[in-house]
Amino acid sequence: MAEHFGTEQRLAPQGELLRRAMRWLDERRREGVELPRGRLVEEAAVRFNLTPWEEEFLLQSWARDT
């Protein structure tokens, strides 16, 4: 997913990186990735350069969703 790095990432509209991260997380779960959800959120935060607030949002909403 190299398209999430570099210039495109800086030019993404507000909230777009968070939406992309959520899609990526949902894809990992559908693929059967067996990592804990908290670990997947950490990986998404780095991959999509999320702010601490956005990472916490994912931890509070997506990671706890069963």
PQR file with spaces between the fields and no chain letter, atoms N, CA, C, O and H, PARSE charges and radii, in Angstrom:
ATOM       1  N    MET     1       0.817   -1.177    0.000 -0.4000 1.5000
ATOM       2  CA   MET     1       0.000    0.000    0.000 -0.0000 2.0000
ATOM       3  C    MET     1       0.869    1.251    0.000  0.5500 1.7000
ATOM       4  O    MET     1       0.690    2.152    0.819 -0.5500 1.4000
ATOM       5  N    ALA     2       1.774    1.285   -0.897 -0.4000 1.5000
ATOM       6  CA   ALA     2       2.698    2.405   -0.965 -0.0000 2.0000
ATOM       7  C    ALA     2       2.000    3.715   -1.278  0.5500 1.7000
ATOM       8  O    ALA     2       2.558    4.783   -1.024 -0.5500 1.4000
ATOM       9  H    ALA     2       1.919    0.553   -1.563  0.4000 1.0000
ATOM      10  N    GLU     3       0.771    3.658   -1.832 -0.4000 1.5000
ATOM      11  CA   GLU     3       0.092    4.892   -2.179 -0.0000 2.0000
ATOM      12  C    GLU     3      -0.241    5.733   -0.964  0.5500 1.7000
ATOM      13  O    GLU     3      -0.612    6.899   -1.108 -0.5500 1.4000
ATOM      14  H    GLU     3       0.318    2.791   -2.037  0.4000 1.0000
ATOM      15  N    HIS     4      -0.119    5.169    0.238 -0.4000 1.5000
ATOM      16  CA   HIS     4      -0.444    5.907    1.446 -0.0000 2.0000
ATOM      17  C    HIS     4       0.752    6.671    2.002  0.5500 1.7000
ATOM      18  O    HIS     4       0.642    7.320    3.042 -0.5500 1.4000
ATOM      19  H    HIS     4       0.182    4.223    0.355  0.4000 1.0000
ATOM      20  N    PHE     5       1.868    6.601    1.335 -0.4000 1.5000
ATOM      21  CA   PHE     5       3.052    7.294    1.796 -0.0000 2.0000
ATOM      22  C    PHE     5       3.382    8.422    0.833  0.5500 1.7000
ATOM      23  O    PHE     5       2.962    8.411   -0.325 -0.5500 1.4000
ATOM      24  H    PHE     5       1.957    6.074    0.490  0.4000 1.0000
ATOM      25  N    GLY     6       4.124    9.378    1.316 -0.4000 1.5000
ATOM      26  CA   GLY     6       4.602   10.435    0.449 -0.0000 2.0000
ATOM      27  C    GLY     6       3.610   11.560    0.266  0.5500 1.7000
ATOM      28  O    GLY     6       2.819   11.854    1.162 -0.5500 1.4000
ATOM      29  H    GLY     6       4.465    9.387    2.256  0.4000 1.0000
ATOM      30  N    THR     7       3.652   12.197   -0.905 -0.4000 1.5000
ATOM      31  CA   THR     7       2.889   13.397   -1.184 -0.0000 2.0000
ATOM      32  C    THR     7       1.392   13.186   -1.056  0.5500 1.7000
ATOM      33  O    THR     7       0.704   14.034   -0.487 -0.5500 1.4000
ATOM      34  H    THR     7       4.295   11.958   -1.633  0.4000 1.0000
ATOM      35  N    GLU     8       0.871   12.092   -1.563 -0.4000 1.5000
ATOM      36  CA   GLU     8      -0.574   11.856   -1.515 -0.0000 2.0000
ATOM      37  C    GLU     8      -1.085   11.922   -0.084  0.5500 1.7000
ATOM      38  O    GLU     8      -2.165   12.453    0.173 -0.5500 1.4000
ATOM      39  H    GLU     8       1.430   11.403   -2.025  0.4000 1.0000
ATOM      40  N    GLN     9      -0.311   11.386    0.840 -0.4000 1.5000
ATOM      41  CA   GLN     9      -0.724   11.380    2.239 -0.0000 2.0000
ATOM      42  C    GLN     9      -0.858   12.798    2.761  0.5500 1.7000
ATOM      43  O    GLN     9      -1.807   13.088    3.489 -0.5500 1.4000
ATOM      44  H    GLN     9       0.567   10.955    0.631  0.4000 1.0000
ATOM      45  N    ARG    10       0.039   13.671    2.422 -0.4000 1.5000
ATOM      46  CA   ARG    10      -0.015   15.049    2.899 -0.0000 2.0000
ATOM      47  C    ARG    10      -1.175   15.818    2.266  0.5500 1.7000
ATOM      48  O    ARG    10      -1.678   16.777    2.852 -0.5500 1.4000
ATOM      49  H    ARG    10       0.810   13.436    1.831  0.4000 1.0000
ATOM      50  N    LEU    11      -1.596   15.405    1.086 -0.4000 1.5000
ATOM      51  CA   LEU    11      -2.645   16.114    0.370 -0.0000 2.0000
ATOM      52  C    LEU    11      -4.034   15.544    0.630  0.5500 1.7000
ATOM      53  O    LEU    11      -5.019   16.075    0.117 -0.5500 1.4000
ATOM      54  H    LEU    11      -1.188   14.626    0.610  0.4000 1.0000
ATOM      55  N    ALA    12      -4.135   14.480    1.410 -0.4000 1.5000
ATOM      56  CA   ALA    12      -5.430   13.858    1.670 -0.0000 2.0000
ATOM      57  C    ALA    12      -6.333   14.820    2.437  0.5500 1.7000
ATOM      58  O    ALA    12      -5.885   15.518    3.347 -0.5500 1.4000
ATOM      59  H    ALA    12      -3.335   14.048    1.827  0.4000 1.0000
ATOM      60  N    PRO    13      -7.614   14.846    2.055 -0.5600 1.5000
ATOM      61  CA   PRO    13      -8.557   15.693    2.796  0.2800 2.0000
ATOM      62  C    PRO    13      -8.654   15.255    4.250  0.5500 1.7000
ATOM      63  O    PRO    13      -8.384   14.100    4.580 -0.5500 1.4000
ATOM      64  N    GLN    14      -9.039   16.180    5.109 -0.4000 1.5000
ATOM      65  CA   GLN    14      -9.148   15.882    6.528 -0.0000 2.0000
ATOM      66  C    GLN    14     -10.061   14.674    6.734  0.5500 1.7000
ATOM      67  O    GLN    14     -11.162   14.611    6.186 -0.5500 1.4000
ATOM      68  H    GLN    14      -9.259   17.118    4.841  0.4000 1.0000
ATOM      69  N    GLY    15      -9.593   13.733    7.519 -0.4000 1.5000
ATOM      70  CA   GLY    15     -10.363   12.538    7.815 -0.0000 2.0000
ATOM      71  C    GLY    15     -10.167   11.401    6.829  0.5500 1.7000
ATOM      72  O    GLY    15     -10.542   10.266    7.121 -0.5500 1.4000
ATOM      73  H    GLY    15      -8.699   13.784    7.964  0.4000 1.0000
ATOM      74  N    GLU    16      -9.591   11.678    5.674 -0.4000 1.5000
ATOM      75  CA   GLU    16      -9.433   10.644    4.644 -0.0000 2.0000
ATOM      76  C    GLU    16      -8.486    9.540    5.099  0.5500 1.7000
ATOM      77  O    GLU    16      -8.744    8.363    4.847 -0.5500 1.4000
ATOM      78  H    GLU    16      -9.287   12.601    5.437  0.4000 1.0000
ATOM      79  N    LEU    17      -7.396    9.902    5.763 -0.4000 1.5000
ATOM      80  CA   LEU    17      -6.462    8.881    6.222 -0.0000 2.0000
ATOM      81  C    LEU    17      -7.105    7.975    7.262  0.5500 1.7000
ATOM      82  O    LEU    17      -6.836    6.774    7.285 -0.5500 1.4000
ATOM      83  H    LEU    17      -7.186   10.858    5.968  0.4000 1.0000
ATOM      84  N    LEU    18      -7.939    8.526    8.111 -0.4000 1.5000
ATOM      85  CA   LEU    18      -8.659    7.723    9.091 -0.0000 2.0000
ATOM      86  C    LEU    18      -9.618    6.768    8.390  0.5500 1.7000
ATOM      87  O    LEU    18      -9.720    5.602    8.773 -0.5500 1.4000
ATOM      88  H    LEU    18      -8.157    9.502    8.092  0.4000 1.0000
ATOM      89  N    ARG    19     -10.322    7.249    7.368 -0.4000 1.5000
ATOM      90  CA   ARG    19     -11.225    6.375    6.609 -0.0000 2.0000
ATOM      91  C    ARG    19     -10.450    5.257    5.930  0.5500 1.7000
ATOM      92  O    ARG    19     -10.886    4.106    5.932 -0.5500 1.4000
ATOM      93  H    ARG    19     -10.239    8.196    7.058  0.4000 1.0000
ATOM      94  N    ARG    20      -9.306    5.589    5.352 -0.4000 1.5000
ATOM      95  CA   ARG    20      -8.477    4.562    4.709 -0.0000 2.0000
ATOM      96  C    ARG    20      -7.991    3.543    5.728  0.5500 1.7000
ATOM      97  O    ARG    20      -7.964    2.344    5.451 -0.5500 1.4000
ATOM      98  H    ARG    20      -8.952    6.524    5.350  0.4000 1.0000
ATOM      99  N    ALA    21      -7.608    4.018    6.899 -0.4000 1.5000
ATOM     100  CA   ALA    21      -7.144    3.110    7.953 -0.0000 2.0000
ATOM     101  C    ALA    21      -8.266    2.168    8.377  0.5500 1.7000
ATOM     102  O    ALA    21      -8.031    0.978    8.583 -0.5500 1.4000
ATOM     103  H    ALA    21      -7.629    4.993    7.124  0.4000 1.0000
ATOM     104  N    MET    22      -9.473    2.688    8.509 -0.4000 1.5000
ATOM     105  CA   MET    22     -10.606    1.849    8.896 -0.0000 2.0000
ATOM     106  C    MET    22     -10.899    0.796    7.828  0.5500 1.7000
ATOM     107  O    MET    22     -11.188   -0.356    8.154 -0.5500 1.4000
ATOM     108  H    MET    22      -9.664    3.655    8.342  0.4000 1.0000
ATOM     109  N    ARG    23     -10.825    1.184    6.563 -0.4000 1.5000
ATOM     110  CA   ARG    23     -11.018    0.206    5.481 -0.0000 2.0000
ATOM     111  C    ARG    23      -9.946   -0.867    5.538  0.5500 1.7000
ATOM     112  O    ARG    23     -10.236   -2.056    5.402 -0.5500 1.4000
ATOM     113  H    ARG    23     -10.590    2.120    6.299  0.4000 1.0000
ATOM     114  N    TRP    24      -8.696   -0.438    5.743 -0.4000 1.5000
ATOM     115  CA   TRP    24      -7.583   -1.371    5.818 -0.0000 2.0000
ATOM     116  C    TRP    24      -7.779   -2.338    6.980  0.5500 1.7000
ATOM     117  O    TRP    24      -7.551   -3.538    6.826 -0.5500 1.4000
ATOM     118  H    TRP    24      -8.461    0.528    5.853  0.4000 1.0000
ATOM     119  N    LEU    25      -8.198   -1.837    8.137 -0.4000 1.5000
ATOM     120  CA   LEU    25      -8.440   -2.692    9.296 -0.0000 2.0000
ATOM     121  C    LEU    25      -9.546   -3.704    9.006  0.5500 1.7000
ATOM     122  O    LEU    25      -9.411   -4.882    9.334 -0.5500 1.4000
ATOM     123  H    LEU    25      -8.384   -0.862    8.262  0.4000 1.0000
ATOM     124  N    ASP    26     -10.624   -3.254    8.400 -0.4000 1.5000
ATOM     125  CA   ASP    26     -11.714   -4.169    8.065 -0.0000 2.0000
ATOM     126  C    ASP    26     -11.260   -5.246    7.082  0.5500 1.7000
ATOM     127  O    ASP    26     -11.660   -6.404    7.194 -0.5500 1.4000
ATOM     128  H    ASP    26     -10.734   -2.297    8.133  0.4000 1.0000
ATOM     129  N    GLU    27     -10.421   -4.857    6.116 -0.4000 1.5000
ATOM     130  CA   GLU    27      -9.888   -5.837    5.163 -0.0000 2.0000
ATOM     131  C    GLU    27      -9.033   -6.881    5.872  0.5500 1.7000
ATOM     132  O    GLU    27      -9.127   -8.068    5.562 -0.5500 1.4000
ATOM     133  H    GLU    27     -10.096   -3.916    6.025  0.4000 1.0000
ATOM     134  N    ARG    28      -8.194   -6.450    6.826 -0.4000 1.5000
ATOM     135  CA   ARG    28      -7.354   -7.408    7.560 -0.0000 2.0000
ATOM     136  C    ARG    28      -8.223   -8.426    8.289  0.5500 1.7000
ATOM     137  O    ARG    28      -7.921   -9.620    8.274 -0.5500 1.4000
ATOM     138  H    ARG    28      -8.118   -5.485    7.078  0.4000 1.0000
ATOM     139  N    ARG    29      -9.292   -7.970    8.921 -0.4000 1.5000
ATOM     140  CA   ARG    29     -10.164   -8.888    9.653 -0.0000 2.0000
ATOM     141  C    ARG    29     -10.879   -9.839    8.701  0.5500 1.7000
ATOM     142  O    ARG    29     -11.018  -11.023    9.007 -0.5500 1.4000
ATOM     143  H    ARG    29      -9.537   -7.001    8.933  0.4000 1.0000
ATOM     144  N    ARG    30     -11.339   -9.338    7.543 -0.4000 1.5000
ATOM     145  CA   ARG    30     -12.001  -10.213    6.565 -0.0000 2.0000
ATOM     146  C    ARG    30     -11.038  -11.252    6.015  0.5500 1.7000
ATOM     147  O    ARG    30     -11.439  -12.370    5.693 -0.5500 1.4000
ATOM     148  H    ARG    30     -11.227   -8.376    7.295  0.4000 1.0000
ATOM     149  N    GLU    31      -9.760  -10.879    5.905 -0.4000 1.5000
ATOM     150  CA   GLU    31      -8.739  -11.807    5.420 -0.0000 2.0000
ATOM     151  C    GLU    31      -8.371  -12.844    6.473  0.5500 1.7000
ATOM     152  O    GLU    31      -7.637  -13.790    6.186 -0.5500 1.4000
ATOM     153  H    GLU    31      -9.434   -9.971    6.167  0.4000 1.0000
ATOM     154  N    GLY    32      -8.874  -12.672    7.679 -0.4000 1.5000
ATOM     155  CA   GLY    32      -8.603  -13.632    8.736 -0.0000 2.0000
ATOM     156  C    GLY    32      -7.301  -13.400    9.475  0.5500 1.7000
ATOM     157  O    GLY    32      -6.791  -14.313   10.124 -0.5500 1.4000
ATOM     158  H    GLY    32      -9.470  -11.904    7.912  0.4000 1.0000
ATOM     159  N    VAL    33      -6.754  -12.197    9.392 -0.4000 1.5000
ATOM     160  CA   VAL    33      -5.529  -11.881   10.129 -0.0000 2.0000
ATOM     161  C    VAL    33      -5.817  -12.071   11.613  0.5500 1.7000
ATOM     162  O    VAL    33      -6.769  -11.499   12.143 -0.5500 1.4000
ATOM     163  H    VAL    33      -7.168  -11.455    8.866  0.4000 1.0000
ATOM     164  N    GLU    34      -5.004  -12.862   12.275 -0.4000 1.5000
ATOM     165  CA   GLU    34      -5.272  -13.255   13.656 -0.0000 2.0000
ATOM     166  C    GLU    34      -4.512  -12.437   14.701  0.5500 1.7000
ATOM     167  O    GLU    34      -4.290  -12.917   15.812 -0.5500 1.4000
ATOM     168  H    GLU    34      -4.230  -13.326   11.844  0.4000 1.0000
ATOM     169  N    LEU    35      -4.117  -11.233   14.367 -0.4000 1.5000
ATOM     170  CA   LEU    35      -3.477  -10.362   15.351 -0.0000 2.0000
ATOM     171  C    LEU    35      -4.548   -9.738   16.232  0.5500 1.7000
ATOM     172  O    LEU    35      -5.676   -9.538   15.780 -0.5500 1.4000
ATOM     173  H    LEU    35      -4.297  -10.843   13.463  0.4000 1.0000
ATOM     174  N    PRO    36      -4.216   -9.429   17.477 -0.5600 1.5000
ATOM     175  CA   PRO    36      -5.180   -8.712   18.321  0.2800 2.0000
ATOM     176  C    PRO    36      -5.550   -7.378   17.673  0.5500 1.7000
ATOM     177  O    PRO    36      -4.725   -6.738   17.021 -0.5500 1.4000
ATOM     178  N    ARG    37      -6.790   -6.979   17.865 -0.4000 1.5000
ATOM     179  CA   ARG    37      -7.259   -5.742   17.235 -0.0000 2.0000
ATOM     180  C    ARG    37      -6.439   -4.528   17.650  0.5500 1.7000
ATOM     181  O    ARG    37      -6.204   -3.638   16.833 -0.5500 1.4000
ATOM     182  H    ARG    37      -7.460   -7.500   18.395  0.4000 1.0000
ATOM     183  N    GLY    38      -6.003   -4.477   18.896 -0.4000 1.5000
ATOM     184  CA   GLY    38      -5.170   -3.360   19.349 -0.0000 2.0000
ATOM     185  C    GLY    38      -3.873   -3.283   18.570  0.5500 1.7000
ATOM     186  O    GLY    38      -3.415   -2.193   18.228 -0.5500 1.4000
ATOM     187  H    GLY    38      -6.194   -5.200   19.560  0.4000 1.0000
ATOM     188  N    ARG    39      -3.280   -4.430   18.287 -0.4000 1.5000
ATOM     189  CA   ARG    39      -2.023   -4.472   17.508 -0.0000 2.0000
ATOM     190  C    ARG    39      -2.268   -4.013   16.075  0.5500 1.7000
ATOM     191  O    ARG    39      -1.442   -3.301   15.503 -0.5500 1.4000
ATOM     192  H    ARG    39      -3.652   -5.315   18.565  0.4000 1.0000
ATOM     193  N    LEU    40      -3.397   -4.415   15.493 -0.4000 1.5000
ATOM     194  CA   LEU    40      -3.726   -3.967   14.141 -0.0000 2.0000
ATOM     195  C    LEU    40      -3.923   -2.451   14.101  0.5500 1.7000
ATOM     196  O    LEU    40      -3.531   -1.800   13.133 -0.5500 1.4000
ATOM     197  H    LEU    40      -4.068   -4.993   15.959  0.4000 1.0000
ATOM     198  N    VAL    41      -4.522   -1.897   15.135 -0.4000 1.5000
ATOM     199  CA   VAL    41      -4.708   -0.438   15.194 -0.0000 2.0000
ATOM     200  C    VAL    41      -3.352    0.249   15.259  0.5500 1.7000
ATOM     201  O    VAL    41      -3.138    1.256   14.583 -0.5500 1.4000
ATOM     202  H    VAL    41      -4.841   -2.426   15.921  0.4000 1.0000
ATOM     203  N    GLU    42      -2.439   -0.276   16.055 -0.4000 1.5000
ATOM     204  CA   GLU    42      -1.087    0.306   16.117 -0.0000 2.0000
ATOM     205  C    GLU    42      -0.430    0.298   14.747  0.5500 1.7000
ATOM     206  O    GLU    42       0.185    1.284   14.342 -0.5500 1.4000
ATOM     207  H    GLU    42      -2.612   -1.094   16.604  0.4000 1.0000
ATOM     208  N    GLU    43      -0.560   -0.819   14.030 -0.4000 1.5000
ATOM     209  CA   GLU    43       0.030   -0.923   12.701 -0.0000 2.0000
ATOM     210  C    GLU    43      -0.625    0.080   11.738  0.5500 1.7000
ATOM     211  O    GLU    43       0.061    0.717   10.939 -0.5500 1.4000
ATOM     212  H    GLU    43      -1.060   -1.620   14.359  0.4000 1.0000
ATOM     213  N    ALA    44      -1.944    0.212   11.820 -0.4000 1.5000
ATOM     214  CA   ALA    44      -2.650    1.171   10.963 -0.0000 2.0000
ATOM     215  C    ALA    44      -2.213    2.600   11.264  0.5500 1.7000
ATOM     216  O    ALA    44      -2.065    3.410   10.349 -0.5500 1.4000
ATOM     217  H    ALA    44      -2.501   -0.306   12.469  0.4000 1.0000
ATOM     218  N    ALA    45      -2.006    2.914   12.541 -0.4000 1.5000
ATOM     219  CA   ALA    45      -1.596    4.264   12.925 -0.0000 2.0000
ATOM     220  C    ALA    45      -0.263    4.633   12.282  0.5500 1.7000
ATOM     221  O    ALA    45      -0.077    5.763   11.829 -0.5500 1.4000
ATOM     222  H    ALA    45      -2.127    2.257   13.285  0.4000 1.0000
ATOM     223  N    VAL    46       0.649    3.692   12.246 -0.4000 1.5000
ATOM     224  CA   VAL    46       1.952    3.948   11.620 -0.0000 2.0000
ATOM     225  C    VAL    46       1.807    3.991   10.103  0.5500 1.7000
ATOM     226  O    VAL    46       2.316    4.902    9.449 -0.5500 1.4000
ATOM     227  H    VAL    46       0.498    2.774   12.614  0.4000 1.0000
ATOM     228  N    ARG    47       1.114    3.006    9.549 -0.4000 1.5000
ATOM     229  CA   ARG    47       0.959    2.892    8.096 -0.0000 2.0000
ATOM     230  C    ARG    47       0.301    4.130    7.493  0.5500 1.7000
ATOM     231  O    ARG    47       0.689    4.572    6.411 -0.5500 1.4000
ATOM     232  H    ARG    47       0.701    2.265   10.079  0.4000 1.0000
ATOM     233  N    PHE    48      -0.692    4.693    8.185 -0.4000 1.5000
ATOM     234  CA   PHE    48      -1.449    5.819    7.650 -0.0000 2.0000
ATOM     235  C    PHE    48      -1.110    7.144    8.327  0.5500 1.7000
ATOM     236  O    PHE    48      -1.786    8.150    8.108 -0.5500 1.4000
ATOM     237  H    PHE    48      -1.007    4.334    9.064  0.4000 1.0000
ATOM     238  N    ASN    49      -0.058    7.141    9.152 -0.4000 1.5000
ATOM     239  CA   ASN    49       0.420    8.365    9.800 -0.0000 2.0000
ATOM     240  C    ASN    49      -0.717    9.076   10.552  0.5500 1.7000
ATOM     241  O    ASN    49      -0.927   10.279   10.395 -0.5500 1.4000
ATOM     242  H    ASN    49       0.491    6.324    9.330  0.4000 1.0000
ATOM     243  N    LEU    50      -1.435    8.309   11.361 -0.4000 1.5000
ATOM     244  CA   LEU    50      -2.553    8.875   12.103 -0.0000 2.0000
ATOM     245  C    LEU    50      -2.062    9.673   13.302  0.5500 1.7000
ATOM     246  O    LEU    50      -0.982    9.426   13.839 -0.5500 1.4000
ATOM     247  H    LEU    50      -1.264    7.332   11.488  0.4000 1.0000
ATOM     248  N    THR    51      -2.869   10.619   13.700 -0.4000 1.5000
ATOM     249  CA   THR    51      -2.560   11.389   14.897 -0.0000 2.0000
ATOM     250  C    THR    51      -2.854   10.525   16.129  0.5500 1.7000
ATOM     251  O    THR    51      -3.575    9.533   16.027 -0.5500 1.4000
ATOM     252  H    THR    51      -3.746   10.820   13.264  0.4000 1.0000
ATOM     253  N    PRO    52      -2.309   10.890   17.276 -0.5600 1.5000
ATOM     254  CA   PRO    52      -2.641   10.145   18.493  0.2800 2.0000
ATOM     255  C    PRO    52      -4.149   10.119   18.755  0.5500 1.7000
ATOM     256  O    PRO    52      -4.678    9.110   19.220 -0.5500 1.4000
ATOM     257  N    TRP    53      -4.836   11.211   18.463 -0.4000 1.5000
ATOM     258  CA   TRP    53      -6.286   11.258   18.647 -0.0000 2.0000
ATOM     259  C    TRP    53      -6.976   10.237   17.746  0.5500 1.7000
ATOM     260  O    TRP    53      -7.881    9.531   18.191 -0.5500 1.4000
ATOM     261  H    TRP    53      -4.406   12.031   18.085  0.4000 1.0000
ATOM     262  N    GLU    54      -6.556   10.156   16.486 -0.4000 1.5000
ATOM     263  CA   GLU    54      -7.166    9.203   15.556 -0.0000 2.0000
ATOM     264  C    GLU    54      -6.895    7.767   15.983  0.5500 1.7000
ATOM     265  O    GLU    54      -7.774    6.911   15.886 -0.5500 1.4000
ATOM     266  H    GLU    54      -5.821   10.731   16.125  0.4000 1.0000
ATOM     267  N    GLU    55      -5.676    7.501   16.459 -0.4000 1.5000
ATOM     268  CA   GLU    55      -5.362    6.158   16.947 -0.0000 2.0000
ATOM     269  C    GLU    55      -6.235    5.807   18.151  0.5500 1.7000
ATOM     270  O    GLU    55      -6.755    4.695   18.244 -0.5500 1.4000
ATOM     271  H    GLU    55      -4.961    8.196   16.538  0.4000 1.0000
ATOM     272  N    GLU    56      -6.391    6.746   19.059 -0.4000 1.5000
ATOM     273  CA   GLU    56      -7.235    6.502   20.225 -0.0000 2.0000
ATOM     274  C    GLU    56      -8.691    6.269   19.821  0.5500 1.7000
ATOM     275  O    GLU    56      -9.371    5.422   20.399 -0.5500 1.4000
ATOM     276  H    GLU    56      -5.968    7.649   18.984  0.4000 1.0000
ATOM     277  N    PHE    57      -9.162    7.018   18.835 -0.4000 1.5000
ATOM     278  CA   PHE    57     -10.506    6.807   18.320 -0.0000 2.0000
ATOM     279  C    PHE    57     -10.681    5.375   17.824  0.5500 1.7000
ATOM     280  O    PHE    57     -11.679    4.725   18.135 -0.5500 1.4000
ATOM     281  H    PHE    57      -8.609    7.706   18.366  0.4000 1.0000
ATOM     282  N    LEU    58      -9.719    4.887   17.057 -0.4000 1.5000
ATOM     283  CA   LEU    58      -9.790    3.518   16.563 -0.0000 2.0000
ATOM     284  C    LEU    58      -9.742    2.504   17.700  0.5500 1.7000
ATOM     285  O    LEU    58     -10.456    1.501   17.678 -0.5500 1.4000
ATOM     286  H    LEU    58      -8.908    5.415   16.805  0.4000 1.0000
ATOM     287  N    LEU    59      -8.904    2.770   18.684 -0.4000 1.5000
ATOM     288  CA   LEU    59      -8.832    1.858   19.827 -0.0000 2.0000
ATOM     289  C    LEU    59     -10.159    1.825   20.572  0.5500 1.7000
ATOM     290  O    LEU    59     -10.600    0.762   21.009 -0.5500 1.4000
ATOM     291  H    LEU    59      -8.324    3.584   18.701  0.4000 1.0000
ATOM     292  N    GLN    60     -10.796    2.978   20.720 -0.4000 1.5000
ATOM     293  CA   GLN    60     -12.050    3.049   21.467 -0.0000 2.0000
ATOM     294  C    GLN    60     -13.231    2.493   20.667  0.5500 1.7000
ATOM     295  O    GLN    60     -14.166    1.949   21.255 -0.5500 1.4000
ATOM     296  H    GLN    60     -10.439    3.842   20.365  0.4000 1.0000
ATOM     297  N    SER    61     -13.204    2.618   19.361 -0.4000 1.5000
ATOM     298  CA   SER    61     -14.362    2.183   18.572 -0.0000 2.0000
ATOM     299  C    SER    61     -14.108    0.859   17.847  0.5500 1.7000
ATOM     300  O    SER    61     -14.805   -0.125   18.095 -0.5500 1.4000
ATOM     301  H    SER    61     -12.444    3.060   18.883  0.4000 1.0000
ATOM     302  N    TRP    62     -13.152    0.829   16.984 -0.4000 1.5000
ATOM     303  CA   TRP    62     -12.935   -0.366   16.154 -0.0000 2.0000
ATOM     304  C    TRP    62     -12.351   -1.535   16.936  0.5500 1.7000
ATOM     305  O    TRP    62     -12.821   -2.664   16.795 -0.5500 1.4000
ATOM     306  H    TRP    62     -12.585    1.628   16.782  0.4000 1.0000
ATOM     307  N    ALA    63     -11.344   -1.287   17.751 -0.4000 1.5000
ATOM     308  CA   ALA    63     -10.652   -2.384   18.437 -0.0000 2.0000
ATOM     309  C    ALA    63     -11.551   -3.068   19.448  0.5500 1.7000
ATOM     310  O    ALA    63     -11.365   -4.255   19.718 -0.5500 1.4000
ATOM     311  H    ALA    63     -10.963   -0.370   17.866  0.4000 1.0000
ATOM     312  N    ARG    64     -12.502   -2.378   20.006 -0.4000 1.5000
ATOM     313  CA   ARG    64     -13.383   -2.970   21.014 -0.0000 2.0000
ATOM     314  C    ARG    64     -14.650   -3.542   20.403  0.5500 1.7000
ATOM     315  O    ARG    64     -15.418   -4.218   21.088 -0.5500 1.4000
ATOM     316  H    ARG    64     -12.653   -1.414   19.787  0.4000 1.0000
ATOM     317  N    ASP    65     -14.879   -3.277   19.118 -0.4000 1.5000
ATOM     318  CA   ASP    65     -16.049   -3.809   18.432 -0.0000 2.0000
ATOM     319  C    ASP    65     -15.837   -5.302   18.200  0.5500 1.7000
ATOM     320  O    ASP    65     -14.813   -5.708   17.650 -0.5500 1.4000
ATOM     321  H    ASP    65     -14.256   -2.728   18.562  0.4000 1.0000
ATOM     322  N    THR    66     -16.776   -6.094   18.608 -0.4000 1.5000
ATOM     323  CA   THR    66     -16.607   -7.547   18.441 -0.0000 2.0000
ATOM     324  C    THR    66     -17.430   -8.108   17.346  0.5500 1.7000
ATOM     325  O    THR    66     -17.386   -9.313   17.097 -0.5500 1.4000
ATOM     326  H    THR    66     -17.607   -5.763   19.054  0.4000 1.0000
